[in-house]
Amino acid sequence: MSASHKNLHSKLSIGGLLITLGIIYGDIGTSPLYVMKAILGSHTIDADIVLGGISCVFWTLTLQTTIKYVLITLSADNHGEGGIFALYALVKKTKIQWLIVPAIIGGSALLADGIITPPISISSAVEGIRAFYPTMETETIIGIVITILFILFTIQQFGTKLVGKFFAPMMLIWFAMLGTLGLIQILHYPEVIKAINPYYAYHLLSIHPDGFFVLGFVFLCTTGAEALYSDMGHCGRKNIRMSWIFVKGTLVLNYFGQAAYLTHHQGSTLQQLGGENGNPFYLIMPHWFLPFGIVVATLAAVIASQALISGSFTLINEAMRLNFWPKVKIKYPTEVKGQLYIPSINWLLFFGCVGIVLHFKKSGNMEHAYGLAIILCMIMTTILLNYYLIMKRVKLYFMVPLITIYLLIEFSFLIANITKFAEGGYVTLIIAILLISIMTIWYLAKKINKNYTKVVKIDDYKKVLMELSQDLSIPKYATHLVYMTNANRVDELEEKVIYSILQKRPKRADIYWFVHVNILTEPYKTQYKVTEIAKDDIYRIDFNLGFREPTKINLMFREVIRDMVKRGEVDITSRYESLNKNNIIGDFKFVLSEKFLSNDNDLRWHENIIMNSYFFIKKLSLSEERAFGLDSSSVKIEKFPMVLHAPENIGLTRITK
């Protein structure tokens, strides 16, 4: 881990605080754009409902975001990394098998949410243009939104460093604007501050036309809390905690400001005050300020989407390392650790977002689909957090009430959000279910695969390999033959590797190398270990890599060999006489085995579905050689039939006549 990266996590700095504003708070920071509008809907403005609404918002931000996420969950970091998979990697040590279920459901729900946040934030902001051009067609607005989305996803490949530089000052302006606009309104009508009393929140549920289900709209104010946790690796815990004080202050001011304005105009509806798209967020702005307000809001909405996009990259990368997701290409656009770009996920999200915009057309319709997936993710985080607290030996009298309160709050939100299912919530749930099935299939297939892989002891074959290496009657296959192995123990090898060397076509080489890559549950580590099995004949190298480290086996392997040559542990010059005299280095050949499903399988029906889906998804994912970062010129791919349940005797009868 580089020094600068360590400092980023442990040090509080002005730069760190600014970057945190730019990268992390987009999603929570743009919620004033649609929360009050959603709570009021098309009903007549009633002071009690307005006060109840902001009372609910205030307590949701305090209990959900501040206490649960900023204070408690941020403490559950995996070497500085956050997010539901990092939390799962921590509680995995408890050896409780079923915890994988909340991890997969939560991760999928967060990704599904990443598809709906950009459209709802950007649409809400762009619709502000209607304050000037009330006749503007919905199609034009859709066109503008899609163009903005396209630009946003195109710049992802340059990394969050470029993005952060522009985003940080922009978000500072945004939060300052939120606070100022809110404060001006509160000064006109200071009584609105009494809504801090939780009685108003309780009272809201009995007087709001939607009753208890209004919580579905209140919940929108805390949707970015999960993204805040998954982006912890980018900014560090201290920076997040300090900057949250400022962010929460400005958000509360803005909500209360909107409420002050609305209580002043009770009896009217939002539509009467601001036309078809009446939004209290824009209504509290002086008319001359509107153009500036709309531009800043649109930019802030773009930045809100950024928080979820970079969170999705982090999530998929961690899912790949935990064997939940097929291997896909990852790029590292900047030198900063923890920042990555995954082209396939980027464009998948882009098309998902465009689909949502075309399907729902208006931000008001998207509010229904929003929130259902994210509340699922929050409940899953609470379940994992419970086990994390048990692991940390937190006192029961503190932990039980805490987890119970959060499960009660979150299940209330879930029940309130369930009504959204028919109105659009099904969209995010379908996406989430699709992602859950990919992760489940991949995980189960890897497990089945592991159970049916036969391993043998290297010692039983050491003599044969050394003799093969000297057997001049067999043409030499390569000077150095390198096999990637999945066998965890140093003294073992898969049977198929031995089969490949001895039986297919005997492969004579001067030195046999067996390379094993072990992915650790911590994010940043690069270590290796060399085991000499037979001097100048057989070696095994184990790489221990953090789950955030790029797997570049070609480069790493070369570095290990250089190091071994320097120490005089191995001679890699070619053993052909003419080449050896001139110190020419021998060639390296990597052999990778790819499995295919054999026809001789008696699979159970569920294994059949899992394995067939697995091989179908595998076709779409990265090949083994690219996943290991190998040069295709020196790689030989061998195909092996995968026999899981060999059929019983067929029972043939021999005819003697």
C-alpha positions as CSV (number, residue, x, y, z in Angstrom):
1,M,0.0,0.0,0.0
2,S,1.5,3.3,-1.0
3,A,2.2,5.9,1.7
4,S,0.0,8.5,0.0
5,H,-2.8,6.0,0.1
6,K,-2.4,5.3,3.8
7,N,-2.4,9.0,4.6
8,L,-5.6,9.4,2.6
9,H,-7.3,7.0,5.1
10,S,-5.9,8.2,8.3
11,K,-5.3,11.9,7.8
12,L,-7.8,14.7,7.8
13,S,-7.0,17.3,5.2
14,I,-8.7,20.1,3.4
15,G,-8.0,18.4,0.1
16,G,-9.4,15.1,1.5
17,L,-12.5,16.8,2.8
18,L,-13.0,18.5,-0.6
19,I,-12.6,15.3,-2.6
20,T,-15.0,13.6,-0.2
21,L,-17.6,16.3,-1.0
22,G,-17.0,15.7,-4.7
23,I,-17.1,11.9,-4.7
24,I,-19.3,10.7,-1.9
25,Y,-22.3,13.0,-1.2
26,G,-23.8,13.4,-4.6
27,D,-26.6,10.9,-4.0
28,I,-27.6,12.2,-0.5
29,G,-26.9,15.8,-1.5
30,T,-29.3,15.9,-4.4
31,S,-32.3,14.4,-2.5
32,P,-33.8,17.9,-1.7
33,L,-34.5,18.0,-5.4
34,Y,-37.3,15.4,-5.1
35,V,-38.1,14.5,-1.5
36,M,-40.6,17.3,-0.5
37,K,-42.2,17.2,-3.9
38,A,-42.8,13.5,-3.5
39,I,-44.2,13.8,0.1
40,L,-46.7,16.5,-1.0
41,G,-47.6,15.0,-4.4
42,S,-50.7,16.7,-5.9
43,H,-52.4,17.2,-2.5
44,T,-53.3,20.6,-1.1
45,I,-50.5,22.0,1.0
46,D,-51.2,21.5,4.7
47,A,-48.9,23.0,7.4
48,D,-49.2,19.8,9.6
49,I,-48.2,17.6,6.7
50,V,-45.3,19.8,5.8
51,L,-44.0,19.9,9.4
52,G,-44.5,16.2,9.8
53,G,-42.7,15.6,6.5
54,I,-39.5,17.5,7.5
55,S,-39.7,16.1,11.0
56,C,-39.6,12.6,9.4
57,V,-36.7,13.7,7.1
58,F,-34.7,15.1,10.0
59,W,-35.0,12.0,12.1
60,T,-34.3,9.7,9.2
61,L,-31.1,11.6,8.4
62,T,-30.2,11.5,12.0
63,L,-30.9,7.8,12.8
64,Q,-30.2,6.2,9.4
65,T,-27.4,8.2,7.9
66,T,-25.6,9.8,10.9
67,I,-25.9,7.1,13.6
68,K,-26.1,3.9,11.5
69,Y,-23.8,4.7,8.6
70,V,-21.5,7.6,9.6
71,L,-20.9,6.5,13.2
72,I,-21.3,2.7,13.3
73,T,-21.0,1.2,9.9
74,L,-18.0,3.2,8.8
75,S,-16.1,1.6,11.7
76,A,-16.5,-1.8,9.9
77,D,-13.8,-1.3,7.4
78,N,-11.7,-3.9,5.7
79,H,-8.3,-2.3,5.7
80,G,-9.8,1.0,4.7
81,E,-12.3,-0.4,2.2
82,G,-16.0,-0.2,2.8
83,G,-19.2,-1.5,1.1
84,I,-21.4,-4.6,1.6
85,F,-18.8,-7.0,0.1
86,A,-16.0,-5.6,2.3
87,L,-18.3,-6.2,5.3
88,Y,-19.0,-9.7,4.1
89,A,-15.3,-10.4,3.7
90,L,-15.0,-9.4,7.4
91,V,-17.9,-11.5,8.7
92,K,-16.8,-14.5,6.5
93,K,-14.3,-15.3,9.3
94,T,-17.2,-16.4,11.5
95,K,-17.6,-19.4,9.1
96,I,-21.4,-18.9,9.1
97,Q,-22.3,-20.2,5.6
98,W,-25.7,-18.5,5.0
99,L,-24.2,-15.0,5.4
100,I,-23.5,-15.2,1.8
101,V,-27.2,-14.7,1.1
102,P,-27.5,-11.1,2.5
103,A,-24.2,-10.3,0.9
104,I,-25.4,-11.3,-2.6
105,I,-28.9,-9.8,-2.2
106,G,-27.4,-6.5,-0.8
107,G,-24.8,-6.2,-3.5
108,S,-27.3,-6.8,-6.3
109,A,-29.8,-4.4,-4.9
110,L,-27.1,-1.7,-4.7
111,L,-26.1,-2.3,-8.3
112,A,-29.8,-2.1,-9.3
113,D,-30.0,1.2,-7.5
114,G,-27.0,2.4,-9.5
115,I,-29.2,2.1,-12.6
116,I,-32.0,4.3,-11.3
117,T,-30.1,7.1,-9.4
118,P,-28.6,8.8,-12.4
119,P,-31.9,9.1,-14.3
120,I,-34.0,10.3,-11.3
121,S,-31.4,12.9,-10.2
122,I,-30.7,14.3,-13.6
123,S,-34.4,14.3,-14.7
124,S,-35.4,16.2,-11.5
125,A,-32.8,18.8,-12.2
126,V,-33.4,19.2,-15.9
127,E,-37.2,19.5,-15.5
128,G,-36.4,22.8,-13.7
129,I,-36.1,24.3,-17.2
130,R,-39.9,24.2,-17.3
131,A,-39.9,27.2,-15.0
132,F,-38.9,29.3,-18.0
133,Y,-40.3,27.2,-20.9
134,P,-43.5,25.7,-19.5
135,T,-44.4,24.4,-23.0
136,M,-41.2,22.4,-23.3
137,E,-42.0,18.9,-24.7
138,T,-41.2,15.9,-22.5
139,E,-39.3,14.4,-25.5
140,T,-36.9,17.3,-25.4
141,I,-36.2,16.9,-21.7
142,I,-35.7,13.1,-22.3
143,G,-33.2,14.0,-25.1
144,I,-31.3,16.4,-22.8
145,V,-31.2,13.8,-20.0
146,I,-29.8,11.0,-22.3
147,T,-27.2,13.3,-23.7
148,I,-26.0,14.2,-20.2
149,L,-25.9,10.5,-19.2
150,F,-23.9,9.7,-22.3
151,I,-21.2,12.3,-21.5
152,L,-21.1,11.2,-17.9
153,F,-20.5,7.5,-18.8
154,T,-17.9,8.5,-21.5
155,I,-15.7,10.4,-19.0
156,Q,-15.6,7.5,-16.6
157,Q,-12.5,6.0,-18.3
158,F,-10.4,9.0,-17.2
159,G,-10.8,8.1,-13.6
160,T,-12.2,9.9,-10.5
161,K,-9.1,12.0,-10.2
162,L,-10.1,14.2,-13.2
163,V,-13.7,14.0,-12.2
164,G,-12.9,14.8,-8.5
165,K,-11.0,18.0,-9.4
166,F,-14.0,19.5,-11.0
167,F,-16.6,17.9,-8.8
168,A,-15.3,19.0,-5.4
169,P,-15.6,22.9,-5.9
170,M,-18.9,22.2,-7.7
171,M,-20.4,20.3,-4.7
172,L,-19.1,23.0,-2.3
173,I,-21.1,25.6,-4.3
174,W,-24.1,23.2,-4.3
175,F,-24.1,22.7,-0.5
176,A,-23.5,26.4,0.1
177,M,-26.4,27.2,-2.2
178,L,-28.7,24.6,-0.4
179,G,-27.9,26.1,3.0
180,T,-28.2,29.7,2.0
181,L,-31.5,29.3,0.1
182,G,-33.0,27.4,3.1
183,L,-31.7,29.8,5.7
184,I,-33.3,32.8,3.9
185,Q,-36.7,31.1,4.0
186,I,-36.3,30.0,7.7
187,L,-35.6,33.7,8.7
188,H,-38.9,34.6,7.2
189,Y,-40.7,31.9,9.1
190,P,-38.6,30.7,12.1
191,E,-41.5,28.7,13.7
192,V,-40.8,25.9,11.3
193,I,-37.9,24.8,13.6
194,K,-40.4,23.2,16.0
195,A,-40.6,20.3,13.5
196,I,-37.4,18.9,15.2
197,N,-39.8,17.6,17.8
198,P,-40.4,13.9,16.7
199,Y,-44.1,14.2,17.7
200,Y,-44.7,15.8,14.3
201,A,-43.1,12.9,12.5
202,Y,-45.4,10.5,14.4
203,H,-48.4,12.8,13.7
204,L,-47.7,12.8,10.0
205,L,-48.5,9.1,9.6
206,S,-52.1,9.6,10.9
207,I,-52.9,12.7,8.8
208,H,-51.2,12.2,5.5
209,P,-53.5,11.0,2.7
210,D,-51.2,8.1,2.0
211,G,-51.0,7.3,5.7
212,F,-48.1,5.0,6.7
213,F,-47.0,4.7,3.1
214,V,-45.7,8.2,3.0
215,L,-42.6,6.7,4.6
216,G,-41.8,5.4,1.1
217,F,-41.2,9.0,0.0
218,V,-39.5,10.1,3.2
219,F,-37.0,7.3,2.7
220,L,-35.7,9.0,-0.5
221,C,-33.8,11.4,1.8
222,T,-31.3,8.7,2.9
223,T,-30.9,6.6,-0.2
224,G,-27.2,7.7,-0.7
225,A,-26.1,6.3,2.7
226,E,-25.2,2.9,1.3
227,A,-23.1,4.6,-1.5
228,L,-21.4,6.6,1.2
229,Y,-20.2,3.4,2.8
230,S,-19.1,1.7,-0.4
231,D,-17.0,4.7,-1.4
232,M,-15.1,4.8,1.9
233,G,-12.0,3.4,0.1
234,H,-11.8,6.5,-2.0
235,C,-11.8,9.1,0.8
236,G,-11.1,7.6,4.2
237,R,-13.3,7.5,7.3
238,K,-12.2,10.6,9.1
239,N,-12.7,12.8,6.0
240,I,-16.3,11.4,5.6
241,R,-17.2,11.9,9.3
242,M,-15.9,15.5,9.4
243,S,-17.5,16.6,6.1
244,W,-20.8,15.0,7.0
245,I,-21.3,17.6,9.7
246,F,-21.3,20.4,7.0
247,V,-23.3,18.3,4.6
248,K,-26.0,17.4,7.1
249,G,-26.2,21.0,8.2
250,T,-26.9,22.4,4.8
251,L,-29.4,19.6,3.9
252,V,-31.4,20.2,7.1
253,L,-31.4,24.0,6.4
254,N,-32.7,23.4,2.9
255,Y,-35.5,21.0,3.9
256,F,-36.6,23.4,6.7
257,G,-36.4,26.3,4.2
258,Q,-38.6,24.4,1.8
259,A,-41.0,23.7,4.7
260,A,-41.1,27.4,5.7
261,Y,-42.0,28.4,2.2
262,L,-44.7,25.8,1.9
263,T,-46.4,26.6,5.3
264,H,-46.6,30.2,4.1
265,H,-48.5,29.0,1.0
266,Q,-50.9,26.5,2.6
267,G,-54.2,25.9,0.9
268,S,-52.6,25.9,-2.6
269,T,-51.1,22.9,-4.4
270,L,-47.6,22.6,-5.9
271,Q,-49.1,22.7,-9.4
272,Q,-50.8,26.1,-8.7
273,L,-47.5,27.5,-7.4
274,G,-45.2,26.3,-10.0
275,G,-47.1,24.8,-13.0
276,E,-47.1,21.1,-13.9
277,N,-43.7,20.5,-12.5
278,G,-44.1,22.5,-9.3
279,N,-41.1,21.7,-7.2
280,P,-40.6,23.3,-3.7
281,F,-36.8,23.1,-4.4
282,Y,-37.1,25.6,-7.2
283,L,-40.0,27.6,-5.7
284,I,-37.8,28.8,-2.9
285,M,-35.4,30.4,-5.3
286,P,-35.8,34.1,-6.3
287,H,-36.8,34.3,-10.0
288,W,-33.6,36.0,-11.1
289,F,-31.6,33.2,-9.5
290,L,-33.4,30.3,-11.3
291,P,-31.1,29.9,-14.4
292,F,-28.1,29.6,-12.1
293,G,-29.9,27.3,-9.7
294,I,-31.0,24.9,-12.5
295,V,-27.4,24.7,-13.9
296,V,-25.9,24.0,-10.5
297,A,-28.7,21.5,-9.7
298,T,-28.0,19.7,-13.0
299,L,-24.3,19.5,-12.4
300,A,-24.9,18.3,-8.8
301,A,-27.2,15.6,-10.2
302,V,-24.5,14.4,-12.6
303,I,-22.1,14.3,-9.7
304,A,-24.7,12.3,-7.7
305,S,-24.6,9.7,-10.4
306,Q,-20.9,9.6,-10.2
307,A,-20.9,8.4,-6.6
308,L,-23.0,5.4,-7.6
309,I,-21.0,4.6,-10.7
310,S,-17.7,4.5,-8.9
311,G,-19.4,2.5,-6.2
312,S,-20.6,0.0,-8.7
313,F,-17.1,-0.5,-10.1
314,T,-15.7,-1.1,-6.6
315,L,-18.6,-3.5,-5.9
316,I,-18.1,-5.6,-9.1
317,N,-14.3,-5.8,-8.5
318,E,-14.9,-7.1,-5.0
319,A,-17.6,-9.5,-6.2
320,M,-15.1,-11.0,-8.8
321,R,-12.5,-11.6,-6.1
322,L,-15.0,-13.2,-3.8
323,N,-16.1,-15.5,-6.7
324,F,-19.6,-14.0,-7.1
325,W,-19.0,-12.5,-10.6
326,P,-17.4,-13.6,-13.8
327,K,-14.0,-12.2,-14.6
328,V,-14.2,-8.9,-16.6
329,K,-11.7,-6.5,-17.8
330,I,-10.6,-3.8,-15.3
331,K,-8.6,-0.7,-16.1
332,Y,-6.8,1.5,-13.6
333,P,-7.0,5.0,-15.0
334,T,-5.0,6.8,-12.3
335,E,-2.2,5.9,-10.0
336,V,-4.5,6.4,-7.0
337,K,-5.3,3.0,-5.4
338,G,-8.9,2.0,-5.2
339,Q,-9.8,3.9,-8.3
340,L,-10.8,1.7,-11.2
341,Y,-12.9,1.5,-14.4
342,I,-14.7,-1.5,-15.7
343,P,-15.8,-0.9,-19.3
344,S,-18.4,-3.7,-19.5
345,I,-20.2,-2.5,-16.3
346,N,-19.9,1.1,-17.3
347,W,-21.8,0.6,-20.6
348,L,-24.2,-1.9,-19.0
349,L,-25.2,0.8,-16.5
350,F,-25.5,3.4,-19.3
351,F,-27.9,1.3,-21.3
352,G,-29.8,0.5,-18.1
353,C,-30.1,4.2,-17.3
354,V,-31.3,5.1,-20.8
355,G,-33.9,2.3,-20.6
356,I,-35.2,3.7,-17.3
357,V,-35.5,7.2,-18.8
358,L,-37.4,6.0,-21.8
359,H,-39.6,3.7,-19.7
360,F,-40.6,6.2,-17.0
361,K,-40.2,9.5,-19.0
362,K,-40.7,11.8,-15.9
363,S,-38.8,12.0,-12.6
364,G,-42.2,11.9,-10.8
365,N,-42.8,8.4,-12.2
366,M,-39.3,7.2,-11.2
367,E,-39.8,8.1,-7.6
368,H,-42.0,5.0,-7.4
369,A,-39.3,2.7,-8.6
370,Y,-36.7,4.3,-6.5
371,G,-36.0,3.2,-2.9
372,L,-37.3,-0.3,-3.0
373,A,-34.0,-1.9,-4.0
374,I,-31.9,0.3,-1.7
375,I,-34.0,-0.5,1.4
376,L,-33.3,-4.2,0.7
377,C,-29.6,-3.4,0.6
378,M,-29.8,-1.5,3.9
379,I,-31.6,-4.4,5.7
380,M,-28.9,-6.8,4.4
381,T,-26.2,-4.5,5.7
382,T,-27.9,-4.4,9.1
383,I,-27.9,-8.3,9.2
384,L,-24.2,-8.4,8.3
385,L,-23.4,-5.6,10.7
386,N,-25.1,-7.6,13.5
387,Y,-22.5,-10.4,13.0
388,Y,-19.7,-7.9,12.7
389,L,-20.7,-6.5,16.2
390,I,-20.9,-10.1,17.6
391,M,-17.4,-10.8,16.1
392,K,-16.1,-7.6,17.8
393,R,-17.6,-8.8,21.1
394,V,-19.8,-5.7,21.5
395,K,-21.9,-5.9,24.7
396,L,-25.3,-7.5,24.1
397,Y,-27.3,-4.9,26.0
398,F,-26.0,-2.3,23.5
399,M,-26.1,-4.5,20.4
400,V,-29.6,-6.1,20.7
401,P,-31.6,-2.9,21.1
402,L,-29.5,-1.2,18.4
403,I,-30.0,-3.9,15.7
404,T,-33.7,-4.3,16.7
405,I,-34.4,-0.6,16.3
406,Y,-32.7,-0.5,12.9
407,L,-34.5,-3.6,11.7
408,L,-37.8,-2.1,12.8
409,I,-37.1,1.2,11.1
410,E,-35.9,-0.5,7.9
411,F,-38.7,-3.0,7.7
412,S,-41.2,-0.1,8.2
413,F,-39.5,1.6,5.2
414,L,-39.7,-1.7,3.3
415,I,-43.4,-2.2,3.9
416,A,-44.0,1.5,3.0
417,N,-42.0,0.9,-0.2
418,I,-43.8,-2.3,-1.2
419,T,-46.7,-0.3,-2.6
420,K,-44.3,1.0,-5.1
421,F,-43.9,-2.4,-6.6
422,A,-46.7,-2.2,-9.1
423,E,-46.0,1.5,-9.9
424,G,-42.5,0.9,-11.1
425,G,-40.6,-0.8,-8.3
426,Y,-40.8,-4.0,-10.3
427,V,-38.2,-2.6,-12.6
428,T,-35.4,-2.3,-10.0
429,L,-36.5,-5.7,-8.5
430,I,-36.2,-7.4,-11.9
431,I,-32.7,-6.0,-12.4
432,A,-31.8,-7.0,-8.8
433,I,-33.1,-10.6,-9.3
434,L,-31.1,-10.9,-12.6
435,L,-27.9,-9.8,-10.8
436,I,-28.7,-12.1,-7.8
437,S,-29.1,-15.1,-10.2
438,I,-25.8,-14.3,-12.0
439,M,-23.9,-14.1,-8.6
440,T,-25.6,-17.2,-7.2
441,I,-24.9,-19.3,-10.3
442,W,-21.3,-18.2,-10.4
443,Y,-20.8,-18.9,-6.7
444,L,-22.5,-22.4,-6.8
445,A,-20.7,-23.4,-10.0
446,K,-17.3,-22.5,-8.5
447,K,-18.3,-24.6,-5.5
448,I,-19.3,-27.7,-7.5
449,N,-16.2,-27.3,-9.6
450,K,-14.0,-27.3,-6.5
451,N,-15.8,-30.4,-5.1
452,Y,-15.1,-32.4,-8.2
453,T,-11.5,-31.4,-8.9
454,K,-9.2,-34.3,-8.1
455,V,-5.8,-33.5,-6.5
456,V,-2.7,-35.7,-6.3
457,K,0.5,-35.5,-4.3
458,I,3.4,-34.0,-6.2
459,D,5.8,-36.4,-4.5
460,D,4.2,-39.4,-6.3
461,Y,5.2,-37.8,-9.7
462,K,8.4,-36.1,-8.8
463,K,10.6,-38.9,-10.1
464,V,8.7,-39.3,-13.4
465,L,8.9,-35.5,-14.1
466,M,12.7,-35.4,-13.4
467,E,13.2,-38.4,-15.7
468,L,11.0,-36.9,-18.4
469,S,13.0,-33.7,-18.2
470,Q,16.2,-35.7,-19.1
471,D,14.6,-38.1,-21.7
472,L,16.2,-37.0,-25.0
473,S,14.0,-39.4,-27.1
474,I,11.1,-36.9,-26.6
475,P,11.3,-33.6,-28.4
476,K,11.5,-30.6,-26.0
477,Y,8.2,-28.8,-25.6
478,A,9.6,-25.7,-23.9
479,T,12.6,-24.7,-21.8
480,H,10.2,-23.5,-19.0
481,L,6.8,-24.9,-18.7
482,V,4.4,-23.0,-16.5
483,Y,1.1,-24.4,-15.2
484,M,-1.5,-22.3,-13.3
485,T,-2.8,-24.5,-10.5
486,N,-5.8,-24.1,-8.1
487,A,-4.5,-26.6,-5.5
488,N,-4.1,-24.7,-2.3
489,R,-1.6,-27.0,-0.6
490,V,2.0,-26.7,-1.7
491,D,2.5,-30.5,-1.9
492,E,-0.5,-31.0,-4.2
493,L,-1.5,-30.6,-7.8
494,E,-4.6,-31.1,-9.8
495,E,-4.7,-34.5,-11.5
496,K,-5.4,-32.8,-14.9
497,V,-2.1,-31.0,-14.8
498,I,-0.2,-34.3,-14.4
499,Y,-2.4,-35.8,-17.1
500,S,-1.5,-32.9,-19.4
501,I,2.3,-33.3,-18.9
502,L,2.5,-37.1,-19.0
503,Q,-0.3,-38.4,-21.0
504,K,-1.7,-36.1,-23.7
505,R,1.5,-35.7,-25.5
506,P,4.5,-36.0,-23.1
507,K,5.7,-32.4,-22.5
508,R,9.4,-32.4,-21.9
509,A,10.8,-29.2,-20.4
510,D,14.0,-28.2,-18.5
511,I,12.1,-26.7,-15.6
512,Y,8.4,-27.2,-14.6
513,W,6.8,-24.3,-12.7
514,F,3.5,-24.5,-10.9
515,V,1.9,-21.1,-10.1
516,H,-0.9,-20.6,-7.7
517,V,-2.7,-17.3,-7.1
518,N,-4.3,-16.8,-3.7
519,I,-6.8,-13.9,-3.3
520,L,-6.8,-12.5,0.3
521,T,-9.7,-11.0,2.1
522,E,-7.7,-7.7,2.7
523,P,-7.5,-5.2,-0.2
524,Y,-3.8,-4.4,-0.7
525,K,-1.0,-6.9,-0.5
526,T,1.5,-8.3,-3.0
527,Q,3.6,-11.2,-1.6
528,Y,5.0,-14.4,-3.1
529,K,6.5,-17.6,-1.8
530,V,8.8,-20.0,-3.7
531,T,8.9,-23.7,-2.9
532,E,11.7,-25.8,-4.5
533,I,10.3,-29.3,-5.2
534,A,13.4,-30.5,-7.1
535,K,16.5,-28.4,-7.6
536,D,16.6,-27.0,-11.2
537,D,13.7,-29.1,-12.2
538,I,10.4,-28.4,-10.4
539,Y,9.3,-25.2,-8.5
540,R,6.1,-23.9,-7.1
541,I,5.3,-20.2,-6.7
542,D,2.4,-18.9,-4.6
543,F,1.2,-15.3,-5.0
544,N,-0.8,-13.8,-2.2
545,L,-2.7,-10.8,-3.6
546,G,-5.2,-8.4,-2.0
547,F,-8.7,-8.4,-3.5
548,R,-8.1,-5.0,-4.9
549,E,-4.7,-5.7,-6.6
550,P,-4.6,-6.2,-10.4
551,T,-3.7,-9.8,-11.4
552,K,-0.8,-9.3,-13.7
553,I,0.8,-12.8,-13.5
554,N,3.1,-12.3,-16.6
555,L,4.9,-9.3,-15.0
556,M,4.9,-10.7,-11.5
557,F,6.2,-14.1,-12.6
558,R,9.1,-12.4,-14.5
559,E,10.0,-10.4,-11.4
560,V,10.1,-13.5,-9.2
561,I,12.4,-15.3,-11.7
562,R,14.7,-12.2,-11.8
563,D,14.8,-12.3,-8.1
564,M,15.6,-16.0,-8.0
565,V,18.4,-15.7,-10.6
566,K,19.9,-12.8,-8.6
567,R,20.0,-15.0,-5.5
568,G,21.4,-17.9,-7.5
569,E,18.5,-20.2,-6.8
570,V,17.8,-21.1,-10.4
571,D,19.5,-21.2,-13.8
572,I,17.2,-20.0,-16.5
573,T,19.7,-20.0,-19.5
574,S,18.7,-22.3,-22.3
575,R,20.0,-25.8,-22.0
576,Y,20.6,-26.2,-25.8
577,E,24.4,-26.2,-26.1
578,S,24.8,-23.4,-28.6
579,L,22.4,-21.1,-26.8
580,N,23.8,-21.9,-23.4
581,K,27.3,-20.9,-24.5
582,N,25.9,-17.5,-25.3
583,N,23.8,-17.1,-22.2
584,I,20.5,-17.0,-24.1
585,I,17.5,-17.2,-21.8
586,G,15.2,-20.2,-22.4
587,D,11.6,-19.7,-23.6
588,F,8.6,-19.7,-21.2
589,K,5.3,-21.4,-22.1
590,F,2.2,-21.1,-20.0
591,V,-0.4,-23.9,-20.1
592,L,-3.9,-23.1,-19.0
593,S,-6.7,-25.6,-18.9
594,E,-10.2,-24.7,-19.9
595,K,-13.0,-27.1,-18.8
596,F,-16.1,-27.9,-20.8
597,L,-19.0,-30.0,-19.7
598,S,-18.5,-33.6,-20.7
599,N,-21.4,-35.5,-22.3
600,D,-20.7,-38.4,-19.9
601,N,-22.4,-36.6,-16.9
602,D,-25.2,-37.9,-14.8
603,L,-26.0,-34.5,-13.3
604,R,-28.9,-33.8,-10.9
605,W,-31.4,-31.4,-12.5
606,H,-30.3,-28.3,-10.4
607,E,-26.6,-29.0,-11.1
608,N,-27.5,-29.2,-14.8
609,I,-29.1,-25.7,-14.7
610,I,-26.3,-24.2,-12.7
611,M,-23.5,-25.7,-14.8
612,N,-25.0,-24.9,-18.2
613,S,-25.8,-21.3,-17.1
614,Y,-22.2,-21.1,-15.7
615,F,-20.6,-22.1,-19.0
616,F,-22.9,-19.8,-20.9
617,I,-21.9,-16.8,-18.7
618,K,-18.3,-17.9,-18.9
619,K,-18.4,-17.5,-22.7
620,L,-19.2,-13.8,-22.2
621,S,-16.5,-13.2,-19.6
622,L,-12.8,-12.7,-19.8
623,S,-10.7,-15.7,-21.0
624,E,-8.4,-17.2,-18.4
625,E,-5.2,-15.9,-20.1
626,R,-6.5,-12.3,-20.0
627,A,-7.7,-12.6,-16.5
628,F,-4.3,-13.7,-15.4
629,G,-2.7,-10.9,-17.5
630,L,-0.7,-13.3,-19.7
631,D,0.7,-12.7,-23.2
632,S,-1.3,-14.7,-25.7
633,S,1.9,-15.6,-27.7
634,S,3.2,-17.8,-25.0
635,V,0.0,-19.4,-23.8
636,K,-1.4,-22.8,-24.8
637,I,-5.0,-23.5,-23.9
638,E,-6.0,-27.1,-23.3
639,K,-9.6,-28.2,-23.1
640,F,-10.6,-30.7,-20.5
641,P,-13.9,-32.5,-20.2
642,M,-15.5,-31.9,-16.9
643,V,-17.0,-35.1,-15.5
644,L,-19.0,-34.5,-12.3
645,H,-20.9,-37.7,-11.9
646,A,-19.4,-40.5,-14.0
647,P,-22.2,-42.8,-15.1
648,E,-22.4,-46.3,-13.7
649,N,-21.4,-49.4,-15.7
650,I,-23.2,-49.4,-18.9
651,G,-23.5,-53.2,-18.7
652,L,-22.2,-54.3,-22.1
653,T,-22.3,-58.0,-23.0
654,R,-19.7,-59.6,-25.2
655,I,-20.7,-62.0,-28.0
656,T,-18.2,-64.8,-28.4
657,K,-19.5,-66.3,-31.6
